[in-house]
Amino acid sequence: RRPKPPSALSPIRPRQKNPSRSMPAAAPPFLALALALAPLHASADLKSVWFVSRHGSRAPDPVVNMVCPGLSDVVKQFAGIGISPSGVTGNGLREMYSVGTFARERYILEAGFMSEMWDPRELYMDAASEPRTLQSGSAMGQGMYGGPSHFDSYREPVPIFVNATFGKDNLGEARKAACRARLQEDTQRWDAHHGEKLWKKKEVVIRALSQLCKVDLRLALDYSDGMDNLGDAIKDVTDLMMFAEREGFKVPWNMSLYEDARAIALEQLYGRLYLTPQQKTYMVGMSPLAMLQHFNKSINPAEPQPYLKMYGYHGHRELLYALAAFFRITYHFDRPGFRKYGIPSGTTLFFELHDINETDVKRLGVDKAGLHVRLVVYAPCKKALDKTSGSADVLCFAQAYRFGFYTSNDYVPFDIFKQHIQRQIQSTGTWEELCNYPPVVREKQKTKTCSNQKNNTVFYATLYVAIGAAVAALAFLLSAPWTSRCRRF
């Protein structure tokens, strides 16, 4: 079944200039049946938060210069604003700063759930082992906390930890770690069947992209370094288009081509990475079970309390799409290039664990009191980048999304949430089993060679000769004349 539309969170009003804002007069169709959510005014029911975030808008990967030389002038515009290849742009940092501002308003100022100054006992943030994810986490931390005494005119430099070295991160990057070989097999299988049909169906758009790039994108493998096929070429070209649009650069394409190209990129992304039930399991790696562990510790009396209140992971879009596939979430962003299923840079999923009391059962529309999980999604909008209206301090609207396995309410009973995770994993096997992790190493038996057999023959022949000589010598000694005389005495 298709999940019901997400609910709209009431806008968080920052305690700064022009705090008043209202919902647009004409709400998007998917919000027509949404229920308004009051901001958190007390932390009595909030027990724990676990979030994952996509990095801020960035410059394109270097390979795009070989894949699409026709857009080299657009690539140069990133260098013109002081951004290295793949680096987070100034607007990307502002996006992530706005994520931190949202977290500060919701969890610190409104709910009083966390301290106003950074406390390592309350917040811990990991990141994938790449510069742009570390930069993004740092910018978010600065948005959450002001500086302490004697540093109060600056922002708090919140530590960001690396979960694992590159290629070893099975928490948020299993696709590049333990499951890399499995994903490559599944991707090639999709490309050979579904991909060819999609690319043939969208031949007009691909031809237009090729003309824009001044090369045939179908020949990407022949002239680029590290490019596998047309699917990867489309991804890198549309990434360039997406990030250039975010920066407001002068570009040679029209919005119609941009929308069509992004639609192809999203369709092939979901197909290549999340088509099968097995992919839905191994692409999230350790994340769902790590979330459960975090929640369980936060409510376990045996753990030193208060346990860590918020854990965050800064990664890439692939993890957020994987979580959407795993939990049956349908993203809705009414923006060019993201109208269906796509997520803008800086998008952050906040999984909240609430302990709802009897008084709030009717108000929240839940069946009974107890522990519930709620998903709140915040994505920086263009308003967060508008210098004339307060920069990243101006917040965008957040939404509470409903899970496809439980569409009756934003609040999912914790038991049902856990059951979904367990059933999904049981139906496919664990990510370790699917990706053969750790790999089973079987000791190889030594094969016998001709030289070994020859050596063995010489060894045994020598042994037999030696034994025969020893027996002959003993017999001679026993039959010698002096031996007989000695026996007569």
Secondary structure as UniProt FT lines:
FT   STRAND          7..9
FT   HELIX           29..31
FT   TURN            32..33
FT   STRAND          46..54
FT   TURN            62..63
FT   HELIX           64..67
FT   HELIX           69..71
FT   HELIX           72..80
FT   TURN            81..82
FT   TURN            85..86
FT   HELIX           90..103
FT   HELIX           104..110
FT   TURN            120..122
FT   STRAND          123..127
FT   HELIX           131..144
FT   TURN            149..150
FT   TURN            152..153
FT   STRAND          161..162
FT   TURN            166..167
FT   TURN            170..172
FT   HELIX           174..176
FT   TURN            177..179
FT   HELIX           180..190
FT   HELIX           191..195
FT   HELIX           196..201
FT   HELIX           203..213
FT   HELIX           217..219
FT   HELIX           220..223
FT   HELIX           230..247
FT   HELIX           255..274
FT   HELIX           277..282
FT   TURN            283..286
FT   HELIX           287..299
FT   TURN            301..302
FT   STRAND          310..315
FT   HELIX           317..327
FT   TURN            336..337
FT   TURN            345..346
FT   STRAND          348..356
FT   HELIX           358..364
FT   STRAND          370..378
FT   HELIX           382..385
FT   HELIX           387..389
FT   HELIX           391..393
FT   STRAND          399..401
FT   TURN            404..405
FT   STRAND          412..413
FT   HELIX           414..428
FT   HELIX           431..434
FT   TURN            435..436
FT   HELIX           450..479
FT   HELIX           481..488
//
